[in-house]
Amino acid sequence: MSFAKSFMDKLDSGSTILWVYLTGDEGRAERELRQIVITYNEVTDANLRWYDWNCVSGASWSGPTNKVLDPVLALQEIRDKLPGNGMVLMKDLGVYLNGSGPKNLELRRQLAELCIGNSLSNDKRTMPIVIIATTPTPHPDIAPYCDIIDFELPNYAAMEVDVVDFILKSAGACPIELKEKITWSLLGTTAEEAARIFAYAIATNAGGIDETVLETIAEEKAKVIRKIEGLRFIPYSKIPDIDNIGGYKYFLNWLQKRSRAYSKHARSVGLEIPRGAVLIGPPGTGKTMVAKAAAKVLGLDLVIMDIGSMFDKFVGGSEGKVRAAIQMISAMPNALLMVDEIDKAFGGAHENQAADSGVASRVLSYFLNWLSERDMSANTENRVFVCVTMNRTAGVPEELFRAGRFDRVWATDLPDQDERAEILAIHLRRRGVPPESLGKALHRVVTATDEFTGAELEEIVISARSDAYDARMTTWEAAGKQTVYPTAEEIRPTVEELLAAASEITPVAKINATSIAATRKFCQENAYPVNGERVQSTTRTREGRKVSTVRASEASKN
């Protein structure tokens, strides 16, 4: 339902305090509210007059010598001086109402009394007050009297008309296909931000309006999104390829199948858009890297959310930041939202409400509701794929995994012998060391790194190269620096140096053995292995023997 329709329905129902939550676009919101009053008067006999107030200009119903800057006095005049029917837009009132001082308490009481005494809606007049607010919820003292309406960021139609068409009137002609790409690329920003981004892209592009402006738009959009703490935007063109990812065969195949849902043909036949996936496994197993690469596979831009950094010491601050972030993401047409290590933010959210006044629980509830209520039909403009990663399941509410929020829960595990060989080869090649140059002896490193994660295998290569370089340079210096510098081939680490580097690392699987065992057990019963082979849970019998249970994957069937 559109904002205008929701707002007019509230007017029809007799709402007197309308709390309009927005994350920007105050100018666009005011323009739309003014148009709503005009439209409402055309379809009803309300004859609403427009009034407004802010903390600088004061009340529009007062003369230039009497600005009425005091919000308490402004409310009194709304009650006593404004005749007939009308609607009052109060831009800065939300800030005052949510304050904590005596004056703020007086203001909340004044507003409550207007509602209790039916001063804004009675048999003589209708005078609803509209509060434009940057916080999603009003103070508890006045919450019972407020109806909350979200003012969303511009959708495709609004962005095309209000921003792109408006700027193109003075900037010049633009091919239809390019105009569509520009409009899609600007979604997720406010109208004001989009106008600045598009104007800047045109002004700095020597070739005029061509495909190059899309690159500038992506760069500027990343800066805008960065203004919301905890969000980072990476356009599709800047996401690394998936060529150097090992051990995720079935997960990547599953993504390739789901990527077809984003085609125009899939949309024309009514195929639903995929919701997302959960990646669970020990730290260092490549979940974050693969979640980023998933955006590349699906052909989407990437938005990274760090929910933990959004938690605020001020009342309502955390909820406001998360809600603003979700609103921005929801306005993007083609994006993958990655929430990394979500267990750190929500682990024990329900059990620890006393410690944080229930902030984590409320943020989790909002996030879960958003996941469930998203429209993923073929005709939706919002195609956000949500990918969350977690290192543990202990303390994470089970409702996060409920069907209807994600399409599938996937499990990563410590790489087996073949996977370790593949991962080591990838990291060696990336650093100019052909694995074949080490011969069959490289298998000794693979065998010695049982229970090592991919991140730990990478660290072995990095550390061994550093040690090898130091050793070669020491030899060169001892020779009196009479020879040429060691070549790239000469500073390659040997198998012995790789083994030495491995011996200096204590794998996380040993440090957090209990936690990893619990996560493995959960995944064995509830998740699909990303490699399509197994999720192994290792326990010990009373005699101290290791017993491993193996769950065959059904991923290849889906």
DORO-503975 format. One line per field, with one value per residue (C-alpha): residue number from 1; residue in one letter; x, y, z. Coordinates in Angstrom, 1 decimal. Layout:
<rs>
n	[NUM,...]
res	[a,...]
u	[X,...]
v	[Y,...]
w	[Z,...]
</rs>
This chain:
<rs>
n	[1,2,3,4,5,6,7,8,9,10,11,12,13,14,15,16,17,18,19,20,21,22,23,24,25,26,27,28,29,30,31,32,33,34,35,36,37,38,39,40,41,42,43,44,45,46,47,48,49,50,51,52,53,54,55,56,57,58,59,60,61,62,63,64,65,66,67,68,69,70,71,72,73,74,75,76,77,78,79,80,81,82,83,84,85,86,87,88,89,90,91,92,93,94,95,96,97,98,99,100,101,102,103,104,105,106,107,108,109,110,111,112,113,114,115,116,117,118,119,120,121,122,123,124,125,126,127,128,129,130,131,132,133,134,135,136,137,138,139,140,141,142,143,144,145,146,147,148,149,150,151,152,153,154,155,156,157,158,159,160,161,162,163,164,165,166,167,168,169,170,171,172,173,174,175,176,177,178,179,180,181,182,183,184,185,186,187,188,189,190,191,192,193,194,195,196,197,198,199,200,201,202,203,204,205,206,207,208,209,210,211,212,213,214,215,216,217,218,219,220,221,222,223,224,225,226,227,228,229,230,231,232,233,234,235,236,237,238,239,240,241,242,243,244,245,246,247,248,249,250,251,252,253,254,255,256,257,258,259,260,261,262,263,264,265,266,267,268,269,270,271,272,273,274,275,276,277,278,279,280,281,282,283,284,285,286,287,288,289,290,291,292,293,294,295,296,297,298,299,300,301,302,303,304,305,306,307,308,309,310,311,312,313,314,315,316,317,318,319,320,321,322,323,324,325,326,327,328,329,330,331,332,333,334,335,336,337,338,339,340,341,342,343,344,345,346,347,348,349,350,351,352,353,354,355,356,357,358,359,360,361,362,363,364,365,366,367,368,369,370,371,372,373,374,375,376,377,378,379,380,381,382,383,384,385,386,387,388,389,390,391,392,393,394,395,396,397,398,399,400,401,402,403,404,405,406,407,408,409,410,411,412,413,414,415,416,417,418,419,420,421,422,423,424,425,426,427,428,429,430,431,432,433,434,435,436,437,438,439,440,441,442,443,444,445,446,447,448,449,450,451,452,453,454,455,456,457,458,459,460,461,462,463,464,465,466,467,468,469,470,471,472,473,474,475,476,477,478,479,480,481,482,483,484,485,486,487,488,489,490,491,492,493,494,495,496,497,498,499,500,501,502,503,504,505,506,507,508,509,510,511,512,513,514,515,516,517,518,519,520,521,522,523,524,525,526,527,528,529,530,531,532,533,534,535,536,537,538,539,540,541,542,543,544,545,546,547,548,549,550,551,552,553,554,555,556,557,558]
res	[m,s,f,a,k,s,f,m,d,k,l,d,s,g,s,t,i,l,w,v,y,l,t,g,d,e,g,r,a,e,r,e,l,r,q,i,v,i,t,y,n,e,v,t,d,a,n,l,r,w,y,d,w,n,c,v,s,g,a,s,w,s,g,p,t,n,k,v,l,d,p,v,l,a,l,q,e,i,r,d,k,l,p,g,n,g,m,v,l,m,k,d,l,g,v,y,l,n,g,s,g,p,k,n,l,e,l,r,r,q,l,a,e,l,c,i,g,n,s,l,s,n,d,k,r,t,m,p,i,v,i,i,a,t,t,p,t,p,h,p,d,i,a,p,y,c,d,i,i,d,f,e,l,p,n,y,a,a,m,e,v,d,v,v,d,f,i,l,k,s,a,g,a,c,p,i,e,l,k,e,k,i,t,w,s,l,l,g,t,t,a,e,e,a,a,r,i,f,a,y,a,i,a,t,n,a,g,g,i,d,e,t,v,l,e,t,i,a,e,e,k,a,k,v,i,r,k,i,e,g,l,r,f,i,p,y,s,k,i,p,d,i,d,n,i,g,g,y,k,y,f,l,n,w,l,q,k,r,s,r,a,y,s,k,h,a,r,s,v,g,l,e,i,p,r,g,a,v,l,i,g,p,p,g,t,g,k,t,m,v,a,k,a,a,a,k,v,l,g,l,d,l,v,i,m,d,i,g,s,m,f,d,k,f,v,g,g,s,e,g,k,v,r,a,a,i,q,m,i,s,a,m,p,n,a,l,l,m,v,d,e,i,d,k,a,f,g,g,a,h,e,n,q,a,a,d,s,g,v,a,s,r,v,l,s,y,f,l,n,w,l,s,e,r,d,m,s,a,n,t,e,n,r,v,f,v,c,v,t,m,n,r,t,a,g,v,p,e,e,l,f,r,a,g,r,f,d,r,v,w,a,t,d,l,p,d,q,d,e,r,a,e,i,l,a,i,h,l,r,r,r,g,v,p,p,e,s,l,g,k,a,l,h,r,v,v,t,a,t,d,e,f,t,g,a,e,l,e,e,i,v,i,s,a,r,s,d,a,y,d,a,r,m,t,t,w,e,a,a,g,k,q,t,v,y,p,t,a,e,e,i,r,p,t,v,e,e,l,l,a,a,a,s,e,i,t,p,v,a,k,i,n,a,t,s,i,a,a,t,r,k,f,c,q,e,n,a,y,p,v,n,g,e,r,v,q,s,t,t,r,t,r,e,g,r,k,v,s,t,v,r,a,s,e,a,s,k,n]
u	[0.0,1.3,2.2,-0.6,-3.2,-2.1,-2.0,-5.5,-6.9,-5.5,-7.3,-10.5,-10.2,-9.9,-6.2,-5.0,-1.3,0.5,4.2,5.8,9.2,11.7,15.4,15.9,13.9,12.2,11.5,9.9,7.9,6.5,5.7,3.8,2.0,0.9,-0.4,-2.2,-4.1,-5.1,-6.2,-8.0,-10.0,-10.9,-12.4,-14.0,-15.7,-13.0,-11.6,-8.4,-6.1,-2.4,-0.3,3.3,5.8,9.5,12.0,13.5,10.6,8.0,4.3,3.0,-0.3,1.4,2.7,6.4,6.8,5.5,7.2,6.0,9.2,8.2,6.6,4.5,3.1,2.6,0.5,-1.6,-2.3,-3.2,-5.8,-7.1,-6.5,-6.7,-10.3,-12.0,-10.4,-6.7,-3.6,-0.4,3.0,5.5,9.0,11.2,8.7,9.8,13.2,11.7,9.2,11.8,14.0,14.5,14.4,11.5,10.6,10.3,8.1,5.9,5.6,4.6,2.0,0.7,0.4,-1.3,-3.9,-4.8,-5.7,-7.3,-9.5,-10.4,-9.1,-7.8,-10.9,-14.4,-17.8,-16.6,-13.3,-10.5,-7.0,-4.5,-0.9,1.8,5.2,8.1,10.6,13.9,13.3,11.0,8.9,7.7,8.4,6.3,4.5,2.8,3.0,-0.6,-1.8,0.3,-0.2,3.1,3.5,6.9,7.8,9.8,12.7,11.8,10.8,11.6,8.7,9.4,13.1,12.6,10.1,11.5,15.2,16.3,13.7,14.1,17.9,17.7,15.5,18.6,21.4,20.3,19.0,19.7,19.0,16.1,18.1,20.8,18.1,16.6,20.1,20.7,17.3,17.9,21.4,20.2,17.6,18.5,19.2,17.0,15.7,18.1,21.1,20.2,19.9,23.4,24.9,23.4,24.3,27.9,28.2,27.2,29.4,32.5,32.0,33.9,31.9,28.5,25.8,27.0,27.7,30.6,28.2,27.1,30.6,30.6,27.1,28.2,31.2,29.2,26.4,28.9,29.9,26.3,25.5,28.7,27.0,24.8,27.1,27.6,26.8,29.2,28.3,30.3,29.0,28.8,31.8,34.0,33.1,36.0,35.4,34.8,37.6,39.8,37.2,37.6,35.3,32.0,31.0,27.4,26.6,27.9,26.0,22.8,23.4,23.9,20.5,18.8,20.5,18.0,15.2,16.6,16.1,13.3,11.9,11.7,9.9,7.4,6.4,6.0,9.0,9.6,12.8,15.1,15.1,18.6,20.9,22.6,26.2,27.3,30.7,33.9,35.7,38.2,36.4,35.7,32.1,32.6,34.6,31.9,29.0,30.6,31.2,27.6,26.6,28.8,27.2,23.7,24.6,23.8,25.5,26.8,25.8,27.6,25.9,27.7,24.7,27.0,28.3,24.8,24.1,23.8,23.9,20.9,17.4,15.9,19.2,20.0,16.5,16.6,19.9,18.9,15.5,17.2,19.6,16.8,14.8,17.7,18.4,14.8,14.7,17.6,16.3,19.3,21.4,22.8,22.8,25.5,25.2,28.5,28.9,25.3,25.8,27.9,25.0,22.1,23.7,21.8,19.5,16.5,18.4,20.4,17.5,18.2,21.8,21.0,17.4,16.2,17.8,19.3,15.9,14.0,16.5,16.4,12.6,12.5,15.1,13.2,9.9,11.5,12.9,9.4,7.3,9.3,7.4,9.4,6.9,8.0,6.6,8.4,11.0,12.9,15.2,17.4,19.0,20.0,23.1,24.1,27.1,27.7,30.5,28.3,24.7,24.7,22.5,21.1,17.3,15.9,13.4,16.2,16.3,12.5,11.3,10.1,13.1,15.8,15.7,18.4,20.8,24.3,27.1,30.8,33.4,37.1,38.5,39.3,42.6,41.7,40.2,43.3,45.5,43.2,43.3,47.0,47.5,45.2,47.2,50.5,49.6,48.2,51.6,53.7,54.6,53.5,52.4,54.0,57.4,57.2,56.6,54.9,56.4,53.7,51.5,53.4,52.1,48.5,48.8,50.4,47.5,44.6,41.8,43.3,40.9,41.3,42.4,45.0,46.3,46.7,48.6,51.0,51.8,52.2,54.4,56.5,57.2,58.2,60.6,62.0,62.6,64.4,66.5,67.5,68.4,70.4,72.4,72.9,74.1,76.5,78.0,79.0,76.3,78.6,75.9,72.7,69.5,67.7,65.2,61.5,62.1,64.9,62.8,60.0,59.4,60.3,58.2,60.3,59.6,55.9,55.9,57.8,55.2,52.4,54.0,53.7,50.0,47.4,44.3,41.0,39.5,41.7,41.2,37.4,36.9,33.7,32.0,32.9,31.6,28.2,28.0,28.8,26.1,23.6,24.6,24.6,20.9,19.8,22.1,23.3,27.1,28.5,30.8,28.0,29.9,29.5,29.3,31.4,30.7,33.6,33.0,34.9,33.8,34.5,37.6,38.8,38.5,37.3,34.1,33.0,29.5,28.8,25.7,25.3,24.3,21.2,22.4,23.1,19.5,18.3]
v	[0.0,3.4,6.1,8.4,5.6,4.6,8.2,9.0,5.9,7.1,10.4,8.6,6.6,9.8,9.7,12.8,12.3,10.8,9.9,9.8,8.0,8.7,8.3,11.4,13.0,15.6,17.8,15.0,14.0,17.5,17.8,14.5,15.5,18.8,16.8,14.4,17.4,18.6,15.1,14.4,17.7,16.7,13.3,14.4,17.5,17.9,21.2,20.7,23.8,23.4,24.6,23.9,24.6,24.1,25.3,28.0,29.5,29.0,28.7,29.4,30.7,33.5,36.8,37.6,39.4,36.4,33.3,31.0,29.0,27.3,23.9,24.0,27.4,26.1,23.2,25.6,27.8,24.8,24.0,27.6,29.7,27.6,27.7,25.0,21.9,21.6,19.6,20.7,19.5,19.8,19.0,19.2,18.1,14.5,15.5,17.5,14.8,12.1,14.2,13.6,17.0,18.7,20.8,17.6,16.0,19.1,18.9,15.3,16.0,18.9,16.6,13.9,16.4,17.5,13.9,13.1,16.2,15.5,18.9,17.8,15.8,16.6,17.6,21.1,20.5,18.1,19.2,16.2,16.9,15.3,14.7,14.1,12.1,10.4,7.8,4.9,5.0,7.9,8.2,5.7,8.6,9.6,6.3,5.3,8.5,8.1,6.3,5.4,5.5,4.8,7.1,4.8,5.8,6.4,3.4,3.0,5.2,8.0,7.9,8.1,11.1,13.1,12.7,11.2,12.9,16.2,16.3,15.1,18.1,20.4,17.8,16.5,13.4,9.9,6.5,4.7,1.6,3.7,5.8,2.6,1.5,4.9,4.8,1.3,2.2,5.2,3.2,2.8,6.5,9.5,11.7,14.5,12.1,10.6,14.1,15.0,11.7,11.9,15.5,14.9,11.9,13.9,16.9,14.8,12.7,14.2,12.0,13.3,10.9,7.5,4.1,5.7,7.6,4.3,3.7,7.1,6.6,3.3,5.0,7.9,5.6,3.6,6.8,7.6,4.2,4.4,7.3,4.7,3.2,-0.5,-0.5,-0.9,-1.1,-2.9,-2.6,-5.8,-4.8,-4.6,-8.0,-10.6,-13.6,-17.0,-18.7,-19.2,-20.7,-24.4,-26.7,-25.0,-26.9,-27.7,-24.4,-22.6,-24.9,-24.2,-20.5,-20.9,-22.5,-19.8,-17.1,-17.9,-16.4,-12.9,-13.2,-11.3,-14.6,-16.0,-12.9,-13.2,-16.7,-15.7,-17.4,-16.2,-14.5,-16.5,-15.3,-16.1,-18.6,-19.2,-20.3,-22.0,-23.3,-22.8,-19.5,-19.4,-21.7,-19.1,-18.2,-14.5,-14.8,-17.1,-14.9,-12.0,-14.2,-15.3,-11.8,-12.2,-15.6,-14.1,-11.0,-8.6,-5.7,-6.4,-4.7,-5.7,-5.1,-5.2,-5.2,-5.2,-1.8,-0.4,-1.0,2.4,3.5,5.9,4.6,3.7,4.4,0.8,0.1,3.4,2.6,-1.0,0.2,3.0,0.4,-2.0,0.7,1.7,-2.0,-2.7,0.1,-1.5,-3.6,-6.0,-6.5,-9.2,-8.3,-10.0,-10.0,-11.4,-13.3,-12.6,-14.9,-12.2,-9.7,-12.0,-14.9,-15.0,-12.1,-13.6,-14.7,-11.4,-8.9,-7.6,-6.8,-4.6,-3.6,-5.9,-4.0,-7.1,-8.9,-6.0,-5.5,-9.3,-9.2,-6.4,-8.2,-11.5,-9.8,-8.1,-11.4,-13.0,-10.3,-9.5,-9.8,-12.2,-12.5,-12.2,-8.6,-7.2,-4.5,-5.6,-8.5,-8.5,-11.9,-12.2,-14.2,-14.5,-16.2,-17.5,-19.3,-21.0,-21.8,-21.7,-19.0,-18.1,-18.1,-21.0,-18.8,-17.4,-20.7,-21.0,-21.8,-18.7,-16.6,-18.3,-20.9,-23.1,-23.5,-24.5,-26.0,-25.4,-27.6,-28.0,-28.9,-32.6,-33.8,-33.1,-29.7,-28.7,-29.6,-27.5,-24.6,-24.7,-24.8,-21.7,-19.7,-20.7,-19.9,-16.5,-15.7,-16.8,-20.3,-23.1,-26.0,-28.4,-26.8,-28.4,-31.8,-34.7,-33.6,-31.0,-33.8,-33.8,-30.3,-31.5,-34.4,-32.2,-29.7,-31.9,-29.7,-26.5,-24.0,-22.3,-19.1,-21.0,-22.6,-19.2,-18.0,-20.9,-19.8,-16.2,-17.0,-19.5,-17.0,-14.4,-16.8,-18.0,-14.4,-13.6,-16.7,-16.0,-12.4,-13.4,-15.7,-12.9,-10.5,-13.2,-13.6,-9.9,-8.8,-9.7,-11.5,-10.2,-10.1,-13.5,-14.1,-14.7,-18.4,-18.5,-17.0,-19.6,-21.4,-25.1,-27.9,-27.8,-24.1,-24.7,-27.4,-25.2,-22.5,-25.0,-26.2,-22.6,-22.4,-23.9,-24.4,-22.9,-26.5,-27.3,-24.0,-24.1,-27.8,-27.9,-25.0,-26.5,-29.9,-28.4,-26.5,-29.6,-31.5,-28.8,-28.8,-32.6,-32.5,-29.2,-28.1,-29.0,-29.5,-26.9,-29.6,-32.1,-34.8,-34.7,-32.8,-34.6,-34.6,-35.9,-37.1,-39.2,-42.4,-43.2,-45.1,-41.9,-43.2,-40.7,-41.6,-39.7,-39.7,-38.8,-37.3,-37.8,-34.7,-34.4,-31.1,-32.6,-33.5,-29.9]
w	[0.0,-0.9,1.7,0.4,0.6,4.1,5.3,3.9,5.5,8.8,8.3,7.5,10.7,12.8,13.7,15.5,15.9,12.9,13.5,10.1,10.3,7.6,7.1,4.9,2.1,4.4,1.4,-0.6,2.4,2.8,-0.9,-0.7,2.4,0.8,-2.2,0.1,1.6,-1.9,-2.9,0.3,0.0,-3.6,-2.6,0.8,2.2,4.9,3.6,5.5,5.6,5.6,8.6,9.6,12.3,12.9,15.5,13.3,11.3,14.0,13.2,9.7,11.2,13.2,11.8,11.1,14.4,16.4,15.3,18.1,18.4,21.7,20.9,24.0,23.0,19.5,20.7,22.9,19.8,17.8,20.4,21.0,17.8,14.7,13.3,11.2,9.8,9.0,9.2,11.0,10.0,12.9,11.6,14.7,17.3,17.4,18.7,21.6,22.4,22.8,25.0,28.7,30.4,32.4,29.3,27.3,29.9,29.8,26.0,26.1,28.7,26.5,23.5,25.6,27.0,23.5,22.7,26.0,25.7,22.1,21.2,17.8,16.7,17.8,16.4,15.6,13.8,12.7,13.2,13.0,13.9,11.6,13.2,10.9,12.9,12.4,15.1,14.4,17.6,19.8,23.5,25.6,27.3,23.9,22.0,22.9,21.1,17.9,14.6,13.0,9.3,7.5,4.7,2.4,0.2,-3.4,-5.5,-9.2,-10.4,-7.9,-8.6,-12.3,-12.2,-9.2,-9.9,-13.2,-15.5,-13.5,-14.0,-17.6,-18.5,-18.2,-18.7,-22.0,-23.7,-22.5,-24.2,-22.7,-21.7,-20.0,-18.2,-16.8,-15.6,-14.0,-12.2,-10.9,-9.7,-7.7,-5.7,-2.0,-1.6,-0.8,-3.6,-2.4,-2.3,-5.7,-7.3,-6.0,-7.0,-10.6,-11.1,-9.9,-12.2,-15.2,-14.2,-13.8,-16.9,-19.9,-22.3,-21.2,-20.3,-21.2,-19.4,-17.5,-15.3,-13.8,-12.4,-10.7,-9.4,-7.8,-6.2,-4.8,-3.7,-1.6,0.2,0.9,2.3,4.5,6.3,8.0,10.7,10.1,6.4,3.5,-0.2,-2.9,-6.5,-8.5,-10.7,-7.6,-6.1,-6.4,-8.7,-7.3,-9.2,-6.1,-3.7,-2.7,-0.8,-1.5,-4.7,-3.8,-2.2,-5.3,-7.6,-5.6,-6.0,-9.7,-10.0,-7.9,-10.0,-12.8,-10.8,-11.5,-15.2,-17.0,-18.3,-14.7,-13.7,-16.6,-15.6,-12.0,-10.4,-6.8,-5.9,-3.5,0.1,1.3,3.0,6.4,6.5,9.8,10.7,12.6,12.2,9.4,7.1,4.5,5.2,4.9,1.6,0.1,1.3,-0.6,-3.7,-3.6,-4.8,-7.8,-8.6,-8.3,-10.3,-7.4,-5.6,-2.2,1.1,4.2,7.5,10.9,13.3,16.3,15.5,15.3,19.0,20.6,24.3,23.8,24.2,20.8,19.1,18.1,16.8,14.8,13.2,12.2,10.9,8.8,7.4,6.6,5.0,2.7,1.8,1.1,-1.5,-3.4,-6.3,-6.8,-3.8,-1.5,2.2,4.1,7.9,9.1,12.4,13.4,16.4,18.0,18.0,18.8,20.7,23.9,22.9,24.8,27.8,28.4,28.2,31.7,30.8,27.8,28.6,25.9,23.0,21.3,21.6,20.1,17.2,16.6,16.6,14.0,11.8,11.9,11.1,8.2,6.9,7.2,5.8,2.7,-0.6,-2.7,-5.5,-9.1,-9.4,-6.4,-6.9,-3.9,-4.8,-1.8,-1.0,2.6,3.5,7.2,8.7,12.2,14.0,16.6,17.2,21.0,22.3,18.9,18.9,16.9,15.2,13.1,11.2,10.7,7.2,5.4,6.5,4.5,1.7,3.2,6.1,5.0,7.1,6.6,8.3,8.7,5.3,4.7,3.2,-0.4,0.4,2.4,-0.6,-2.9,-0.4,0.0,-3.8,-4.2,-1.6,-3.0,-6.6,-5.5,-4.1,-7.0,-5.7,-8.1,-6.0,-8.4,-7.7,-4.2,-5.6,-3.9,-0.6,-0.3,0.8,4.1,4.8,4.0,6.4,9.1,9.0,10.1,11.7,10.2,8.8,5.4,7.1,9.1,5.9,4.3,7.4,7.0,3.5,4.4,7.4,5.5,2.7,5.3,7.0,3.7,2.5,5.8,5.5,1.9,2.7,5.7,3.5,0.9,3.6,5.0,1.6,1.7,-0.6,-3.5,-5.5,-7.0,-4.9,-4.5,-7.3,-6.8,-7.4,-4.8,-2.0,-2.5,0.8,1.0,2.4,5.5,6.0,5.5,8.1,10.5,10.0,10.6,13.9,15.3,14.8,17.3,15.2,16.4,16.3,19.3,21.1,20.8,20.6,22.8,20.9,17.5,18.5,19.5,16.2,14.3,16.1,15.2,11.6,11.3,12.1,10.5,7.7,4.2,3.8,1.4,-0.1,-0.5,1.3,5.0,8.3,10.8,14.5,16.6,20.2,22.7,24.3,27.9,26.8,25.1,21.6,18.9,17.2,14.1,12.7,9.1,7.5,3.8,2.0,-0.1,-1.5,-4.9,-5.3,-4.9]
</rs>
